[in-house]
Amino acid sequence: MYRSLVVAAGAAALLAAALLTSLAVGAATLSPPELLLALTDPQHPVHVSALHVRLPRALLGAVAGAGLAAAGVLLQDALGNPVAGPELLGVSSGAAVVAATATVLHLPVPLQVLPLLSLAGALAAGLVVVLAVGPGSGPGASTRVVLVGAAVTAACGGVVVAVIGLGTEGDVVLLMRYLLGSLSARGWNDLAVVALGVVPALLAALLLTRSVAALRLGDHVATGLGVSVARVRLMALLVASLAAATVAAICGPVAYVALLAPHVARAAAGTTSTPLVLLVAAPVGSTLLVVADLASRTAFYPVEVPVGIATTLVGVPLLALLTLRGRPA
Amino acid sequence: MSRLLRAVLLVLSAASVAVGLVAAHLLVGRSELSAGEVVEVLTGRSDHGAARVIVLRYRLPRVLLGLGAGALLAMSGVLVQAVVRNPLAEPATTGVGSGAALGVVAATMLGFHATYAAALVGALGAGLLLLLLGRRSPAVAGILLGAVLAAVTALLLVVDSSPTSSVMRWLVGSLNARTAGDWSALWPWLATLPVAAWLLAPWMNAWALGAAQAISLGVPVRTTRVVVLVVAVVAAAVAIAAAGAVAFVGLVAPHVARLLVGSDHRLLVPVSAALGAVLLAGSDLIAFSVGIDLPGARDVAGVPVGAVTALLGAPVLVHLVRKELR
């Protein structure tokens, strides 16, 4: 318990440091006092870029990372599957269908409306999966989520592939960047959309953690403890969909953060208790995404790499360590 | 016996559909050629130079490539599903498609323009990596390997986006602008790999009963898994190098075949291959015919066959999963 709180505080401190670094480093690198001046003084030469480019981008990384981490914790514990992640819910592929269609077919959609349309696509895909799975319980429930999620993802992927096939070269280059996940050129509006989805989802996740923790004991024990298994699992899926869908709509599919943050949190805090893991995983997820974004915009400066590449290159080896140590599948 | 009979009938009817597809592919195109002219070219009695080039260098290789790559993809799907015992596994799950794309991008950036060779090297390299890293759990290892290779590809494309259009054809899967050279690189594999797969069928039947049963039947389990995986990966690699990572053919054809002839691999391998061949070449005919009439079709390289198989395959997959859930 105390260890978890200490680790959570440590992760929060790391997050603060990552945010500060992310604000300070860029085309013009600023010292902390200078940074403060730049943020507050409208006359300062980098005031606009600090306040309207770097600050919303860094905060977006933090909020999105926390939302993804919460989705990961809920999914992994509610489904009893350590490699569950929001890609199971099909949300990012739902968002990708909308983004691809609008980009390639040059639909006359205002730029401000496109994220909301993507959000609708993401939520629709998530709802299809959750509703198709139904409020079932029993040993088959997790398998059903995996199968239905894979089917919806593959179906959406098929549509994206078909649409990409129709695109011209410029459209496809543009689209590929979105399809990899990116925090580039996101402003206060985008941050507001993500926060509107993620903050309620985080609160709901906190309320759900005790019941979700009971699910980890097995459906029978959970029922015996007075937990309504089917309803809790459905709620967990819905909350995870909300968090993951808002992030996917704005940032694209940022791979592996939702999968990794809970694992890192469990290892660092030395606990598998769902509430404590959520408490640690949220700042860990934020830190992961902020650092990955920092790395992806500075590593090949001035070229920006989509942040999804950075999270994949870090995430896959760690995931391989976590999964391939077990028995043959 | 009825299953054997049904399998034979299926293969025969697939063969006749394939003949029809070849005829359709030879006759449909931007240049109007009459059936008589095509027959003259095929029998070697034509002295019409342009017609000879169109038929022998473009149209015939394209349909043969579609049939061959479809057969290899479907066969690879059967083998991969047998090895990992997961009905949702397919050739793409092995990561070789991402390897092919990475090969093309890397070669284009280094200034080589032998894209077919680059795709083949990349695909086989990914297959080799999978065999080295993923002996214990090929399904997970394949997905992870594919993710890493795709990320590296994307990273290279961010640094230099010029190969994007050429690599799309491998990412989506397309038979547009394939020529006789591509066919001559594919047919030796087509002559050998299906035979190997069919010879492995009794082993796969035993393995399907479970590891313990397979051992008690005297099947060398470890060797079998590795050999089947090698054949599956090589088949996927040569097919993807030729046609790109065409979606769903390697997944849908084995499932349909299983519905029709049951799960005996001695029947499953040939029937899946026949269905996959017809499926890919037929989808390519649709893609090609749609592409001709599309507004602005001359600006883009034509509709890729991968788009058609994706649109046709997705509902089939959803149906399969729904059935699985009952």
Interface residues (C-beta under 8 A of the other chain):
Chain A: R144 L147 V148 A150 A151 V152 A154 A155 G157 G158 V159 V161 A162 V163 I164 G165 L166 G167 T168 E169 V172 V173 M176 R177 L180 A255 F300 V303 E304 V305 P306 G308 I309 T312 L313 V316 L319 A320 T323 L324 G326 R327 P328 A329
Chain B: V84 L88 G134 R136 S137 A139 V140 A141 L144 A147 V148 A150 A151 V152 A154 L155 L157 V158 V159 S161 T164 S165 M168 V172 S174 A247 F248 D299 V300 V303 P304 G306 A307 V308 A310 L311 G313 A314 P315 L317 V318 L320 V321 E324 L325
